[in-house]
Amino acid sequence: MKSPVVPGVFCLLLLAATPTFAGHGFVSAFGNIEWLPEPGRTPDGSWYQLDAWQEEGQLLLARGAKEKTRLCLVFAREKLAEVEAMVKAENVPAAEVAAGQYRTYLDRAQSLIAADTEPTTKEALAEMMATALLEHQYILSVIYEELPAATRLIVPQVIAVAQEHYQGITKLLPAKKKGALFFKEEEVRWSVEMATRADEANP
């Protein structure tokens, strides 16, 4: 004779097996995402240039394309945090400075990867940057509606910069690695579309 399943235990098993769903009803591909760091010094501060010098110093001391690329992506995330902070402060010029620095670090990372002559390293770095760029776009789309409407229009421009670099860097990936990013690509597309729909409806 089979043992009866205790209802409470059965419910717990169901809950444990249930995935986390995103707002669109699908399992989120960004369940373990690392959100933006604290911005630290921002472009509206008098000591902001000091940060730029420190970042340049770290890049000069970094050895190899892998470490330099990693630092560029770390600094790019910090620039996104600065963009968020300046948009919240409704300081558009300062947000534009941070956005420009974000683009600069992406340019540098992409150039480092493209110039790498070791195929395995190039592929690994391209995959790392592609994943980071999808995360950047997703994060910006999630926080978008919480930002002041008067100043947040710079955010879609930053998302476009990330998407532009994503399209470029994924050309360095084999088809199998590119295909593995499909679900994240689709979630980013949906999330960005949902975030900016209100602006399109009320220009």
C-alpha positions as CSV (number, residue, x, y, z in Angstrom):
1,M,0.0,0.0,0.0
2,K,1.4,3.4,-1.0
3,S,2.0,6.0,1.8
4,P,-0.3,9.0,1.5
5,V,1.4,12.3,0.7
6,V,1.1,14.8,3.6
7,P,-0.7,17.8,2.1
8,G,1.7,20.3,3.9
9,V,4.8,18.5,2.6
10,F,3.3,18.4,-0.9
11,C,2.7,22.1,-0.9
12,L,6.2,22.8,0.3
13,L,7.6,20.7,-2.5
14,L,5.5,22.6,-5.1
15,L,6.7,25.9,-3.7
16,A,10.4,24.8,-3.8
17,A,10.0,23.7,-7.4
18,T,8.3,26.9,-8.6
19,P,10.7,29.2,-10.5
20,T,10.8,33.0,-10.0
21,F,8.8,34.7,-12.7
22,A,9.5,38.2,-14.1
23,G,6.7,40.7,-14.6
24,H,5.9,39.4,-18.1
25,G,5.1,35.9,-16.8
26,F,8.3,34.2,-17.9
27,V,11.2,33.0,-15.8
28,S,13.6,35.8,-15.5
29,A,17.0,35.3,-17.1
30,F,18.4,37.9,-14.6
31,G,17.6,36.2,-11.4
32,N,21.1,36.6,-9.9
33,I,21.9,40.0,-11.4
34,E,24.3,42.4,-9.5
35,W,22.7,45.8,-9.3
36,L,24.5,49.1,-9.7
37,P,27.0,50.1,-7.0
38,E,26.9,53.4,-5.1
39,P,28.0,56.2,-7.4
40,G,30.7,57.7,-5.2
41,R,32.0,60.9,-6.7
42,T,29.7,62.3,-9.4
43,P,30.2,64.8,-12.3
44,D,28.6,67.6,-10.3
45,G,31.3,67.5,-7.7
46,S,34.6,69.4,-7.6
47,W,36.7,66.2,-7.0
48,Y,35.2,64.2,-9.9
49,Q,38.4,64.6,-12.0
50,L,40.3,62.8,-9.3
51,D,38.3,59.7,-9.9
52,A,39.2,59.8,-13.6
53,W,42.9,60.1,-12.7
54,Q,42.6,57.1,-10.3
55,E,40.8,55.0,-12.9
56,E,43.5,55.8,-15.5
57,G,46.2,54.9,-13.0
58,Q,44.6,51.5,-12.4
59,L,44.3,50.8,-16.1
60,L,48.0,51.7,-16.6
61,L,49.0,49.3,-13.9
62,A,46.8,46.5,-15.1
63,R,48.6,43.7,-16.8
64,G,47.1,42.1,-19.9
65,A,43.9,42.5,-21.9
66,K,41.8,40.5,-19.5
67,E,42.5,42.7,-16.5
68,K,42.2,45.9,-18.5
69,T,38.9,44.8,-20.0
70,R,37.6,43.8,-16.6
71,L,38.5,47.2,-15.2
72,C,36.8,49.0,-18.1
73,L,33.6,47.1,-17.5
74,V,33.8,47.8,-13.7
75,F,34.3,51.5,-14.4
76,A,31.4,51.5,-17.0
77,R,29.1,50.1,-14.3
78,E,30.2,53.0,-12.0
79,K,29.4,55.5,-14.7
80,L,25.9,54.0,-15.0
81,A,25.5,54.5,-11.3
82,E,26.5,58.1,-11.8
83,V,24.0,58.5,-14.6
84,E,21.3,57.2,-12.3
85,A,22.3,59.6,-9.5
86,M,22.5,62.6,-11.7
87,V,19.1,61.9,-13.3
88,K,17.6,61.6,-9.9
89,A,19.2,64.9,-9.0
90,E,17.7,66.3,-12.2
91,N,21.1,67.5,-13.4
92,V,21.1,66.7,-17.1
93,P,24.6,68.1,-18.0
94,A,26.2,66.0,-15.3
95,A,24.3,62.9,-16.4
96,E,25.5,63.5,-19.9
97,V,29.1,63.7,-18.7
98,A,28.7,60.3,-16.9
99,A,27.0,58.9,-20.1
100,G,30.0,60.0,-22.2
101,Q,32.4,58.3,-19.8
102,Y,30.3,55.2,-20.0
103,R,30.6,55.1,-23.8
104,T,34.4,55.8,-23.5
105,Y,34.9,52.7,-21.3
106,L,32.9,50.5,-23.5
107,D,34.9,51.7,-26.5
108,R,38.1,50.9,-24.7
109,A,36.9,47.4,-23.6
110,Q,35.7,46.6,-27.1
111,S,39.0,47.7,-28.7
112,L,41.0,45.6,-26.2
113,I,39.0,42.5,-27.0
114,A,39.2,43.1,-30.8
115,A,43.0,43.5,-30.6
116,D,43.5,40.3,-28.6
117,T,45.4,37.7,-30.7
118,E,44.6,34.7,-28.5
119,P,41.3,33.2,-29.8
120,T,40.2,31.6,-26.5
121,T,40.9,34.7,-24.5
122,K,39.1,36.9,-27.1
123,E,36.0,34.7,-27.0
124,A,35.9,34.6,-23.2
125,L,36.3,38.4,-23.0
126,A,33.7,39.0,-25.7
127,E,31.2,36.7,-23.8
128,M,32.0,38.6,-20.5
129,M,31.3,42.0,-22.2
130,A,28.2,40.8,-24.0
131,T,26.7,39.5,-20.7
132,A,27.6,42.8,-18.9
133,L,26.0,44.9,-21.7
134,L,22.7,42.9,-21.4
135,E,22.8,43.4,-17.7
136,H,23.4,47.1,-18.1
137,Q,20.4,47.5,-20.4
138,Y,18.2,45.4,-18.1
139,I,19.1,47.4,-15.0
140,L,18.4,50.7,-16.7
141,S,15.1,49.5,-18.0
142,V,14.0,48.3,-14.5
143,I,14.9,51.6,-12.8
144,Y,13.6,53.8,-15.6
145,E,10.1,54.4,-14.3
146,E,11.4,55.3,-10.9
147,L,13.4,58.2,-12.3
148,P,12.1,61.8,-12.7
149,A,10.3,62.1,-16.0
150,A,11.9,65.4,-16.8
151,T,15.4,64.1,-16.9
152,R,15.2,60.4,-17.5
153,L,15.1,60.7,-21.3
154,I,18.9,60.4,-21.3
155,V,18.5,56.8,-20.1
156,P,17.2,55.3,-23.4
157,Q,20.2,57.0,-25.1
158,V,22.5,55.1,-22.8
159,I,20.6,51.9,-23.4
160,A,21.1,52.5,-27.1
161,V,24.9,52.9,-26.5
162,A,25.0,49.6,-24.7
163,Q,22.9,47.9,-27.5
164,E,25.3,49.3,-30.1
165,H,28.3,47.8,-28.4
166,Y,26.4,44.6,-27.8
167,Q,25.8,44.2,-31.5
168,G,29.5,44.8,-32.2
169,I,31.0,42.5,-29.5
170,T,28.7,39.6,-30.3
171,K,30.2,39.4,-33.8
172,L,33.3,38.0,-32.0
173,L,31.3,35.1,-30.5
174,P,30.7,31.7,-32.2
175,A,27.1,31.0,-33.1
176,K,26.6,28.6,-30.1
177,K,27.7,31.2,-27.5
178,K,25.6,33.9,-29.2
179,G,22.6,31.6,-29.2
180,A,23.0,31.0,-25.4
181,L,22.3,34.7,-24.8
182,F,18.9,34.6,-26.7
183,F,16.7,34.5,-23.6
184,K,18.5,37.4,-22.0
185,E,18.3,39.4,-25.3
186,E,14.5,38.8,-25.4
187,E,14.0,39.8,-21.8
188,V,16.0,43.0,-22.3
189,R,14.0,43.8,-25.4
190,W,10.7,43.3,-23.6
191,S,11.8,45.2,-20.5
192,V,13.1,48.2,-22.4
193,E,9.9,48.3,-24.5
194,M,7.7,48.2,-21.4
195,A,9.8,50.9,-19.6
196,T,9.7,53.4,-22.4
197,R,6.1,52.8,-23.5
198,A,4.8,55.6,-21.2
199,D,7.1,58.1,-22.8
200,E,6.0,57.1,-26.3
201,A,2.3,57.4,-25.2
202,N,2.9,60.8,-23.7
203,P,5.6,62.6,-25.8
